[in-house]
Amino acid sequence: MGIIFGLLAALSAATSFTLLKKSFSNLAPSVAFLFDAGFGLLIWIPFALIVGFNLNNLPLVLLFALISAFLSEAFVFYVLSKGEISITGTIFSSYPIYTILFSLFINNERLLPWHWFFVGLTILGTLIVSFPDKINKQELKKKAIILWGVAGAIAVGLSDSLSKNVIDKTSAEAFLFALAFAQVPVALIYLRLEKQKLGQFKNTIQHFKRYQYAIFGSLFNIVCVLFLWLAFQDTLASIASPLTAIYPGIMIILAYFFLKERIKLKELIGLITIIIGVIGISYFYV
C-alpha cells in the first residue's frame, strides 16, 4: 500500500501546487497556509480518531510535528513563492535526494542495488520534466533564487527523515493528529511575519474568487500530506519520497487531458523515465 499512497500523494500534490501557484499571484503564501492549517484540523483529526491511535504517543510526536509544520509545510509555501517557480520548483523537486541521504543516517535505511537504480531513474525523470524550457537569466543570476530552492529541498529531506523515524515508533495517525495542532501556531506566526491580518478572513465568502485558489490548493495539500505519511508508514522513506515527488510529471499529464496542452519531447522523455522508475520500484520492492 505504501507505493499506492505515494502515488496518491503525488497526484494530490500536482493539483495542490497548480492551484497554489495561482494564489501566490495575488495573495501572500501565509494566507494560503492558514487555510492549510484549518483544513488540517478538519480532516486529519477526524481521520486519526476514526482509525485510532495510542494517545500516549502524543508527547513523543509533538516535537517532530512542530518541526514538520515549520520545515515541510510552512517553509515550502514560502520557498515556492520566491522568484520564478520554474526555477525554485525545479530545484525543490530534488528533495528525495536529501531524504535518502538523511535516512541513511537517521533511519539506517539501506536500499538494494535495483532499488537504487529505479529510485535514481524516478528522481532523474522528475528533474527532466521539471526543468523549464526557457530560463530567465536575470532571475537565475540572483543566487538567492537557487539557494531558496536548495534550502527547501534540504529542509523537507531532513524533516521527512526525522518524521519517518518517529512514525516508525508510533503511527501515522498519531503524527497527523499532532501535526494538525502544530500547524496552527506556525500559521499564525507566519501570518504575523508577513504582516497579514486575521480580519481579512471574515470576507472569505464574500470575496471567494480572490481566495478560491488558496482554499482549494490548501485542501489538496492536506490530502497530499495525509497520503504522504501513510506512504511513509508503509514503506521506506527512501522509496516513498521519490514517489511523492513525481508530481511535476502528473501535472503535465493532467494538462494534456484537461487543458489539451501538447507534451514536448523533453517532457515525454522525463515521463517515460519516471514511469520506468515507478514500475521498477513497485516490482522490486519487497
C-alpha positions in Angstrom: 0.0 0.0 0.0 3.0 2.3 0.5 3.5 2.6 -3.2 -0.2 3.4 -3.9 -0.3 6.0 -1.1 2.9 7.6 -2.5 1.3 7.9 -6.0 -1.9 9.3 -4.5 0.2 11.9 -2.6 1.9 12.9 -5.9 -1.5 13.3 -7.6 -2.8 15.5 -4.8 0.5 17.5 -4.8 0.2 18.1 -8.5 -3.3 19.5 -8.1 -2.3 21.5 -5.0 0.8 23.2 -6.4 -1.1 24.1 -9.6 -3.7 25.9 -7.6 -1.3 27.4 -5.1 0.8 28.9 -7.8 -2.2 30.8 -9.0 -3.0 32.0 -5.5 0.5 33.4 -5.0 -0.1 35.9 -7.7 -2.4 38.0 -5.6 -2.1 36.6 -2.0 0.7 36.1 0.5 1.7 32.5 1.0 0.9 32.8 4.7 -2.8 33.3 3.8 -2.9 30.0 1.9 -1.1 28.3 4.8 -3.7 29.5 7.3 -6.3 27.8 5.2 -4.0 24.8 5.1 -3.9 24.7 8.9 -7.7 25.0 9.1 -8.2 22.0 6.7 -5.7 20.1 8.8 -7.9 20.4 11.8 -11.0 19.4 9.9 -9.5 16.4 8.1 -6.5 15.0 9.9 -8.1 14.9 13.4 -11.3 13.0 12.5 -9.2 10.6 10.4 -6.8 9.9 13.2 -9.7 9.5 15.7 -11.6 7.1 13.4 -8.6 5.0 12.5 -7.4 5.1 16.1 -4.0 5.6 17.8 -2.4 5.5 21.2 -2.8 8.8 23.0 0.3 8.1 25.0 2.3 8.6 21.8 1.4 12.3 21.5 4.2 13.7 23.8 6.7 11.9 21.6 5.4 13.0 18.2 4.5 16.6 19.2 8.1 18.0 18.8 8.6 16.3 15.5 5.1 17.5 14.3 6.2 21.1 15.1 9.4 20.6 13.1 7.4 19.2 10.2 4.9 22.0 10.4 7.7 24.5 10.0 10.2 22.8 7.6 7.9 20.6 5.5 4.8 22.7 5.4 5.1 26.5 6.0 8.7 26.8 4.7 7.7 25.1 1.5 4.9 27.6 0.9 7.4 30.4 1.4 10.1 28.9 -0.8 7.7 28.3 -3.8 6.7 31.9 -3.6 10.2 33.1 -4.1 11.3 34.1 -7.6 10.3 32.2 -10.7 8.6 29.0 -9.6 10.0 27.3 -12.7 13.5 27.6 -11.1 12.7 27.2 -7.4 10.2 24.4 -8.1 12.7 22.5 -10.2 15.4 22.7 -7.6 12.9 22.0 -4.8 11.8 18.7 -6.6 15.2 17.3 -5.8 14.2 16.8 -2.1 14.1 13.0 -2.4 17.9 13.0 -2.8 18.2 14.7 0.6 15.6 12.4 2.2 17.5 9.4 1.0 20.8 10.8 2.4 19.4 11.8 5.8 17.5 8.5 6.0 20.8 6.6 5.6 22.0 8.1 8.9 18.7 8.8 10.8 16.7 5.7 9.9 19.5 3.3 8.9 17.7 2.7 5.6 19.7 0.6 3.1 18.4 0.1 -0.5 19.2 -2.9 -2.7 21.1 -2.2 -6.0 17.9 -2.5 -8.0 16.1 -0.1 -5.7 18.9 2.5 -6.1 18.7 2.2 -9.9 14.9 2.7 -10.1 14.8 5.4 -7.4 17.6 7.2 -9.4 15.5 6.9 -12.6 12.5 8.3 -10.8 14.4 11.3 -9.5 16.1 11.9 -12.8 12.8 11.8 -14.7 11.3 14.3 -12.2 14.1 16.7 -12.7 13.9 16.4 -16.5 10.2 17.1 -16.5 10.6 20.0 -14.0 13.4 21.8 -15.9 12.0 24.8 -17.6 12.2 25.2 -21.4 13.3 28.8 -21.0 15.2 30.2 -18.1 15.0 33.9 -17.1 18.8 34.6 -17.0 18.2 37.7 -14.8 16.4 35.6 -12.2 19.0 32.8 -12.5 21.7 35.4 -11.7 20.1 36.0 -8.3 21.8 33.4 -6.2 19.1 33.7 -3.6 16.6 32.1 -6.0 18.7 29.0 -6.3 19.5 28.9 -2.6 15.8 29.1 -1.7 15.1 26.0 -3.8 18.1 24.1 -2.2 17.1 25.2 1.3 13.6 24.0 0.7 14.8 20.6 -0.6 17.2 20.1 2.3 14.5 21.2 4.9 12.0 18.7 3.6 14.6 15.9 3.3 15.7 16.4 6.9 12.1 16.9 8.3 10.7 13.9 6.5 13.5 11.7 7.6 13.0 12.7 11.2 9.2 12.3 10.9 9.7 8.8 9.4 11.8 7.8 12.4 9.1 8.8 14.9 6.2 7.4 12.8 8.0 4.0 12.9 7.9 4.2 16.7 4.3 5.4 16.9 1.9 5.7 13.9 1.0 8.0 11.0 -2.4 8.7 12.7 -0.7 9.9 15.9 1.6 12.1 13.9 -1.2 13.6 11.8 -3.2 14.3 14.9 -0.3 16.2 16.5 0.6 17.9 13.2 -3.0 19.3 12.9 -2.5 21.2 16.1 1.2 22.1 15.5 0.3 23.8 12.2 -2.0 26.4 13.9 0.6 28.4 15.9 3.1 28.1 13.0 0.4 29.5 10.6 -0.4 32.4 13.0 3.3 33.3 13.4 3.8 33.1 9.6 0.8 35.4 9.1 2.2 37.9 11.5 5.7 37.8 9.9 4.1 38.7 6.5 2.1 41.4 8.2 -1.2 39.8 7.2 -4.3 40.5 9.3 -6.7 37.8 10.6 -9.6 40.2 9.9 -9.3 39.7 6.1 -10.7 36.1 6.5 -14.1 37.5 7.6 -14.6 38.4 3.9 -13.6 35.0 2.5 -17.1 34.0 1.4 -17.9 37.5 0.1 -14.7 37.6 -1.9 -14.5 33.9 -2.6 -13.0 34.3 -6.1 -10.0 36.1 -4.5 -9.3 33.2 -2.2 -10.5 30.2 -4.2 -7.1 29.0 -5.4 -5.6 29.3 -2.0 -8.5 27.4 -0.4 -8.6 24.5 -2.9 -4.8 24.4 -3.2 -4.6 24.1 0.6 -7.3 21.5 0.7 -5.4 19.2 -1.8 -2.2 19.8 0.1 -3.8 18.5 3.3 -5.0 15.4 1.4 -1.4 15.1 -0.1 0.2 15.1 3.4 -2.3 12.5 4.6 -1.3 10.1 1.8 2.4 11.1 2.3 2.6 10.0 5.9 0.6 6.8 5.2 3.1 6.1 2.5 6.0 6.7 4.9 4.3 4.4 7.4 4.1 1.5 5.0 7.4 1.8 3.2 10.9 3.2 3.4 11.4 7.0 3.3 13.9 6.4 0.5 11.2 4.7 -1.5 8.2 6.9 -0.6 9.9 10.2 -1.1 10.8 9.8 -4.8 7.2 8.6 -5.5 5.6 11.6 -3.9 8.0 13.9 -5.8 6.8 12.9 -9.3 4.0 15.5 -9.1 5.6 17.6 -12.0 5.1 14.6 -14.3 1.5 14.2 -13.2 0.9 18.0 -13.7 1.9 17.5 -17.4 -0.4 14.5 -17.8 -3.3 16.5 -16.3 -2.6 19.4 -18.6 -2.6 17.1 -21.6 -6.0 15.6 -20.8 -7.8 18.6 -19.3 -6.2 21.6 -20.9 -5.3 19.9 -24.2 -1.6 21.0 -23.9 0.9 19.2 -26.0 3.6 17.1 -24.4 7.0 18.2 -25.5 9.9 15.8 -26.3 11.8 16.7 -23.1 8.6 16.1 -21.1 7.9 12.8 -22.8 11.5 11.6 -22.1 11.1 12.6 -18.4 7.7 10.9 -18.2 8.9 7.7 -19.7 11.9 7.7 -17.3 9.5 8.3 -14.3 7.2 5.5 -15.4 10.1 3.1 -15.7 11.3 4.1 -12.3 8.0 3.8 -10.6 7.3 0.4 -12.2 10.7 -0.8 -11.2 10.3 0.4 -7.6 6.9 -1.3 -7.4 8.1 -4.6 -8.9 11.4 -5.0 -6.9 10.2 -3.5 -3.6 9.7 -6.3 -1.0 
